Amino acid sequence: MEQELENLRKRNTELEREAKEGKEREDSLWQQLVQANARLRVLEEAEERLSAEIGELEAHALEEARAYESRIQQLLDQLHKITDVS
């Protein structure tokens, strides 16, 4: 009976140690998850800023292309007038 009680105490000690280690692993994983979520938020915000900047650049490039096309058309019109007069 005493041997059985001693075995139960040892087993209890082992289980308590394993439970403590499991809790420590869980806490560590939880902290890693929190850090990963924080990094994800930063990346998502950066992606949103980049998307907005790309949109602005595309709009600006389109305006520039239209202005350039308009200037080319004006120059072509002038060239036609000059060649028609000659």
RODO-2510 file (C-alpha; in nm, 4 decimals, decimal comma):
residues 86
     n   res          X          Y          Z
     1     m     0,0000     0,0000     0,0000
     2     e     0,2817     0,2382     0,0878
     3     q     0,4610     0,1582    -0,2391
     4     e     0,1422     0,2283    -0,4296
     5     l     0,1028     0,5609    -0,2474
     6     e     0,4643     0,6517    -0,3302
     7     n     0,4048     0,5637    -0,6967
     8     l     0,0938     0,7816    -0,7009
     9     r     0,2889     1,0734    -0,5494
    10     k     0,5616     1,0360    -0,8130
    11     r     0,3045     1,0163    -1,0877
    12     n     0,1275     1,3219    -0,9475
    13     t     0,4567     1,5117    -0,9418
    14     e     0,5236     1,4128    -1,3043
    15     l     0,1752     1,5191    -1,4084
    16     e     0,2121     1,8548    -1,2324
    17     r     0,5473     1,9109    -1,4073
    18     e     0,3974     1,8190    -1,7459
    19     a     0,1006     2,0452    -1,6820
    20     k     0,3360     2,3325    -1,5932
    21     e     0,5421     2,2730    -1,9085
    22     g     0,2248     2,2564    -2,1153
    23     k     0,1071     2,5868    -1,9682
    24     e     0,4444     2,7452    -2,0434
    25     r     0,4273     2,6225    -2,4046
    26     e     0,0736     2,7526    -2,4344
    27     d     0,1771     3,0930    -2,2958
    28     s     0,4710     3,1055    -2,5369
    29     l     0,2531     3,0163    -2,8338
    30     w    -0,0055     3,2721    -2,7270
    31     q     0,2637     3,5413    -2,7123
    32     q     0,3866     3,4407    -3,0587
    33     l     0,0297     3,4645    -3,1884
    34     v    -0,0110     3,8134    -3,0409
    35     q     0,3160     3,9225    -3,2020
    36     a     0,2166     3,7708    -3,5372
    37     n    -0,1174     3,9531    -3,5225
    38     a     0,0615     4,2810    -3,4503
    39     r     0,2945     4,2272    -3,7476
    40     l    -0,0042     4,1379    -3,9652
    41     r    -0,1805     4,4629    -3,8722
    42     v     0,1323     4,6621    -3,9609
    43     l     0,1593     4,4828    -4,2949
    44     e    -0,2085     4,5358    -4,3735
    45     e    -0,1773     4,9084    -4,2985
    46     a     0,1315     4,9302    -4,5193
    47     e    -0,0520     4,7478    -4,7980
    48     e    -0,3426     4,9931    -4,7722
    49     r    -0,1057     5,2915    -4,7895
    50     l     0,0765     5,1437    -5,0888
    51     s    -0,2510     5,0712    -5,2665
    52     a    -0,3638     5,4299    -5,2123
    53     e    -0,0307     5,5632    -5,3392
    54     i    -0,0460     5,3367    -5,6455
    55     g    -0,3964     5,4626    -5,7190
    56     e    -0,2793     5,8232    -5,6945
    57     l     0,0195     5,7521    -5,9187
    58     e    -0,2001     5,5793    -6,1758
    59     a    -0,4377     5,8754    -6,1799
    60     h    -0,1459     6,1166    -6,2188
    61     a     0,0067     5,9052    -6,4972
    62     l    -0,3270     5,9023    -6,6803
    63     e    -0,3542     6,2818    -6,6535
    64     e     0,0009     6,3194    -6,7830
    65     a    -0,0651     6,0818    -7,0726
    66     r    -0,3813     6,2713    -7,1694
    67     a    -0,1987     6,6050    -7,1510
    68     y     0,0866     6,4639    -7,3589
    69     e    -0,1559     6,3246    -7,6155
    70     s    -0,3361     6,6583    -7,6316
    71     r    -0,0068     6,8449    -7,6842
    72     i     0,0915     6,6034    -7,9625
    73     q    -0,2439     6,6603    -8,1306
    74     q    -0,1950     7,0389    -8,1076
    75     l     0,1486     7,0116    -8,2615
    76     l     0,0154     6,7872    -8,5393
    77     d    -0,2611     7,0389    -8,6101
    78     q    -0,0032     7,3162    -8,6303
    79     l     0,2138     7,1062    -8,8609
    80     h    -0,0843     7,0393    -9,0885
    81     k    -0,1655     7,4085    -9,1053
    82     i     0,1944     7,4902    -9,1953
    83     t     0,2120     7,2230    -9,4638
    84     d    -0,1310     7,3180    -9,6044
    85     v    -0,0241     7,6824    -9,6393
    86     s     0,2939     7,5914    -9,8247
***
